[in-house]
């Protein structure tokens, strides 16, 4: 295999390559791989890279590559038992890396240096893997406690890792970040109700269905009714409150990181506004944000963050 191909393999294809899986990856080769994976997959990556300090770019590549691989091991394998086996293998590689072992996978070769340089704990990475395992074993949630428990593993660790990479480790910022990340996760769920149905996943709490007289069977039949509108309205309001709880975070961060956080928060709230504007019917059309709206969000964020910063 040519050197260029070695550094540009999707996770599933990488697993099939005996050469990629067995070769000794140098740090530079590992960095190149995580840079490619981040730029290749993440549509907002170039904006995020522009907003973050250049010295942290490689670290964000490395963390993103870990998340991308974890996600693909959960969702792109096509067999639940094999996904679970691979996720436990991935967890073992993580713990070996954090325990002082010598990683051989390029993501962990790169990530080991980020973990060491920033003294990152293993827990956020381990929690993310737990969320992907949970996606294989749990497809329904009875109430908000269950949904938010999932968000604590699937979304909140990412925000905490970003804060730690940027030098923030206090509980108040973590609390606000958790609210923002959970809200973003919920906004994504409400945006992708029909996408998740194809994976046999329902993230709307089932007790909302009971309260408003709707059923999972009606959801699978894509039946938009007044009851479903009421379910979605309550779910959207719940996510909106979380976004509002997290908004003070941007005023407590470095301006460039603050703009990044503000963009994600405002973008998530814009998705919720789109859902409201289409009468909560996410079964017929997926709400999305246009490029022009993204530019407007960026401009608005710049204006909001032009004032004095919190200490």
C-alpha positions in Angstrom: 0.0 0.0 0.0 1.3 3.5 -0.8 2.3 5.7 2.1 -0.4 8.2 1.2 -3.1 5.5 1.3 -1.8 4.3 4.7 -2.7 7.7 6.2 -6.1 8.0 4.5 -8.1 5.0 5.6 -11.6 5.3 7.0 -12.0 3.4 10.3 -13.9 0.4 8.8 -11.4 0.1 5.9 -8.5 0.5 8.3 -9.7 -2.5 10.3 -9.7 -4.6 7.2 -6.1 -3.6 6.3 -3.6 -6.0 7.8 -0.8 -3.6 7.0 -2.4 -0.6 8.7 -3.3 -2.7 11.8 0.1 -4.2 12.2 2.5 -1.5 11.1 4.5 0.6 13.6 3.2 4.2 13.4 5.6 7.1 14.1 4.2 10.1 15.9 4.3 12.2 12.7 2.5 9.5 10.7 -0.1 9.3 13.5 -0.5 13.1 13.5 -1.0 13.1 9.8 -3.6 10.5 10.0 -5.7 12.3 12.7 -5.4 15.6 10.8 -6.7 13.9 7.6 -9.5 12.2 9.5 -10.7 15.4 11.2 -10.6 17.5 8.0 -12.2 14.7 5.9 -15.2 14.1 8.2 -16.0 17.2 10.2 -17.8 19.8 8.1 -17.3 22.6 10.6 -13.7 21.7 11.3 -12.1 24.5 9.3 -14.2 27.1 11.1 -13.3 25.6 14.4 -9.6 25.5 13.5 -9.7 29.1 12.6 -11.2 30.1 16.0 -8.9 28.0 18.2 -5.3 28.7 19.0 -2.9 27.1 16.5 -0.9 25.4 19.2 -4.0 23.3 20.0 -4.9 22.3 16.5 -3.1 18.9 16.6 -4.6 18.1 20.0 -8.1 18.7 18.7 -7.3 16.6 15.6 -6.3 13.8 18.0 -9.3 14.0 20.2 -11.6 14.3 17.2 -10.0 11.2 15.6 -10.7 9.2 18.8 -14.4 10.3 18.7 -14.7 9.5 15.0 -13.3 6.0 15.5 -15.5 5.4 18.5 -18.6 6.5 16.6 -17.8 4.4 13.6 -17.1 1.3 15.7 -20.6 1.7 17.0 -22.5 2.7 13.9 -20.7 1.6 10.8 -19.9 -2.1 11.5 -23.3 -3.4 10.8 -23.4 -6.1 13.4 -24.2 -5.4 17.0 -22.1 -8.2 18.6 -19.1 -7.3 16.5 -19.5 -3.6 17.3 -19.6 -4.4 21.0 -16.5 -6.6 20.6 -14.6 -3.8 18.8 -15.7 -1.1 21.3 -14.3 -3.2 24.2 -11.1 -3.7 22.2 -11.0 0.1 21.7 -11.6 0.6 25.5 -8.7 -1.7 26.2 -6.4 0.3 23.9 -7.5 3.5 25.7 -6.7 2.1 29.1 -3.4 0.6 27.9 -2.5 4.0 26.5 -3.5 5.9 29.7 -1.8 3.3 31.9 1.6 3.9 30.4 1.6 1.2 27.7 3.0 1.6 24.2 0.1 2.3 21.8 0.3 0.8 18.3 -2.9 2.3 16.8 -2.2 5.7 15.1 -5.1 7.4 17.0 -3.7 6.3 20.3 -0.1 7.1 19.3 -1.2 10.6 18.6 -3.7 10.9 21.5 -1.1 9.6 24.1 0.9 12.8 23.5 -2.2 15.0 23.9 -3.2 13.2 27.1 0.3 13.5 28.6 0.8 17.2 27.5 -2.5 18.3 29.0 -2.8 15.8 31.9 -6.2 14.6 30.6 -8.0 12.0 32.7 -9.1 8.8 31.2 -12.8 9.2 32.3 -14.1 11.5 29.5 -12.7 9.1 26.8 -14.0 6.1 28.7 -17.4 7.7 29.1 -17.7 8.3 25.4 -17.0 4.6 24.6 -19.7 3.8 27.2 -22.2 5.9 25.2 -21.4 4.1 22.0 -21.8 0.7 23.8 -25.1 2.0 25.2 -26.3 2.8 21.6 -25.9 -0.9 20.8 -27.8 -2.1 23.9 -30.4 0.6 24.7 -32.8 1.9 22.1 -35.6 3.4 24.3 -35.5 5.8 27.3 -38.4 5.9 29.8 -37.9 9.5 31.0 -35.6 12.5 31.1 -33.3 10.9 33.6 -32.5 8.2 31.2 -32.0 10.5 28.2 -29.8 12.9 30.3 -27.8 9.9 31.6 -27.0 9.1 28.0 -26.0 12.7 27.3 -23.7 12.7 30.3 -21.7 10.0 28.5 -22.2 10.9 24.9 -21.9 14.7 24.9 -20.7 16.2 28.1 -17.2 14.6 28.0 -16.5 16.4 24.7 -17.1 19.8 26.2 -15.0 19.0 29.3 -12.2 17.8 27.1 -12.3 21.1 25.1 -12.2 23.1 28.3 -9.3 21.1 29.7 -7.3 21.5 26.5 -7.8 25.2 26.8 -6.7 25.3 30.4 -10.1 25.4 32.2 -10.8 22.9 34.9 -13.2 24.5 37.4 -16.6 23.0 38.2 -18.6 26.1 37.3 -17.4 26.1 33.7 -17.9 22.3 33.6 -21.5 22.7 34.8 -22.3 25.3 32.1 -20.5 23.2 29.5 -22.5 20.1 30.4 -25.8 22.1 29.9 -24.6 23.3 26.5 -23.4 19.9 25.3 -26.5 18.1 26.5 -28.7 20.7 24.8 -26.7 20.3 21.6 -27.2 16.5 21.8 -30.9 16.9 22.3 -31.2 19.4 19.4 -29.5 16.9 17.2 -31.9 14.1 18.4 -34.9 16.3 17.6 -33.5 17.2 14.2 -32.8 13.6 13.4 -35.9 11.7 14.7 -36.4 9.9 11.4 -32.7 9.2 10.9 -32.5 7.5 14.3 -35.7 5.6 13.6 -33.9 3.8 10.8 -31.4 2.6 13.4 -34.3 1.5 15.7 -33.4 4.3 18.2 -35.9 6.6 19.9 -34.4 9.3 22.1 -37.7 11.1 22.9 -38.7 10.0 26.5 -41.5 7.5 26.4 -43.2 9.1 29.3 -43.9 12.1 27.0 -45.6 9.7 24.7 -47.8 8.4 27.6 -48.6 11.9 28.8 -49.7 13.2 25.4 -51.4 10.0 24.1 -48.9 9.1 21.4 -47.3 5.7 20.7 -44.0 4.4 19.4 -46.0 2.5 16.7 -47.4 5.8 15.5 -43.9 7.2 15.4 -42.6 4.4 13.2 -45.6 5.0 10.9 -44.5 8.6 10.8 -47.9 9.8 11.9 -47.8 13.5 12.7 -50.7 14.2 15.1 -51.6 16.9 17.7 -50.2 14.4 20.3 -46.9 14.2 18.5 -46.8 18.0 18.2 -47.3 18.2 22.0 -44.5 15.7 22.5 -42.1 17.7 20.3 -43.0 21.0 21.8 -42.2 19.8 25.3 -38.9 18.2 24.1 -37.9 21.4 22.3 -38.7 23.5 25.4 -36.6 21.2 27.5 -33.6 21.6 25.2 -34.1 25.4 25.0 -33.9 25.7 28.8 -30.6 23.8 28.8 -29.2 26.1 26.1 -30.2 29.1 28.2 -28.6 27.6 31.3 -25.3 27.2 29.4 -25.1 30.6 27.7 -23.1 32.4 30.4 -20.2 30.0 29.6 -19.1 32.1 26.6 -18.5 35.1 28.8 -16.1 33.1 30.9 -13.8 32.0 28.2 -11.0 33.3 26.0 -12.6 35.3 23.1 -11.8 32.8 20.4 -13.0 29.8 22.3 -16.0 31.8 23.4 -17.0 32.5 19.8 -16.7 28.8 19.0 -19.0 27.9 22.0 -21.4 30.7 21.2 -21.7 29.6 17.5 -22.6 26.0 18.6 -25.1 27.2 21.1 -26.8 29.7 18.8 -26.7 27.2 16.0 -28.5 24.6 18.2 -31.1 27.1 19.3 -31.6 28.0 15.7 -32.4 24.4 14.9 -35.0 24.4 17.7 -36.5 27.6 16.3 -36.7 25.9 12.9 -38.6 23.0 14.5 -41.0 25.4 16.0 -41.4 27.2 12.7 -42.4 24.1 10.9 -45.0 23.3 13.5 -42.9 20.6 15.2 -43.3 18.3 12.2 -39.9 16.7 12.0 -41.3 13.6 10.5 -41.9 15.2 7.1 -38.8 17.4 6.8 -35.5 17.6 8.6 -34.8 21.1 9.9 -31.4 22.5 8.9 -29.5 25.7 9.0 -28.5 27.4 5.7 -25.0 28.8 5.0 -26.4 32.3 5.1 -27.8 31.7 8.6 -24.5 30.3 9.7 -22.8 33.5 8.5 -25.4 35.5 10.4 -24.7 33.4 13.5 -21.0 34.1 13.2 -21.6 37.9 12.8 -23.9 37.9 15.8 -21.4 36.0 17.9 -18.6 38.5 17.0 -20.8 41.4 18.1 -21.9 39.8 21.3 -18.4 38.9 22.3 -16.9 42.4 21.5 -17.7 43.6 25.1 -15.8 43.1 28.3 -15.0 39.5 29.5 -15.7 37.9 32.8 -12.8 37.3 35.1 
